[in-house]
Amino acid sequence: MPILREAFAKFSGSLLGVQVKLNVLVSMGAREAQQTPPLRSVFRFWDKF
């Protein structure tokens, strides 16, 4: 069923995007955590997306 395959491709594509965003978020958060409380910086970065 092509419709199902297309939906799955879109779903896995967005999942990959979320994964990449999370990785970027974690690395930026880790860098920022040296100056500010980690939780606050993570929330601040989350707002950028």
N, C-alpha and C positions, 0 to 999 in steps of 0.2 A: 504493500500500500504506500504509494508515493507521499500521500499527505502525512502519514505517520512518520515516515523517514524524514520529511522536511521539518516537522515539528520537533523531532528528536535532535536534528542537527542544530536547530535554533536553540533548543534547551541546553544542549551540551556547550554550545558556543557562549551562551550567557553565563553558564556555570564557570567556564574557563575565564571569562572576563571578571567574574566575582573573585575567583582564585587569585588572579593577577593583582586585582585591586587590594585584596587582603595582604598579599605578599609585600606590595609597595607600602601599604599602611603599616605593617609590622616593622619593616626596615626603617621607615621614616620615624615611626614612634620610638624605636630603639635609639635612634640618633638623638631625638629630641629629649628622651627620658633623662639624659645626663643633666639637662638644665631645669626641667620642670617635672612635676609629678606625672608619671606615665599615663594614668587614667585620663587626666585632663587633656593631655596632648593627643591621645588617641581619639577622644571625642572631637577635638578641634579638627583633626585631620579628616575624621569621618564626615564632617560637615562640608568639606571641599568636594566630595563626590556627588 
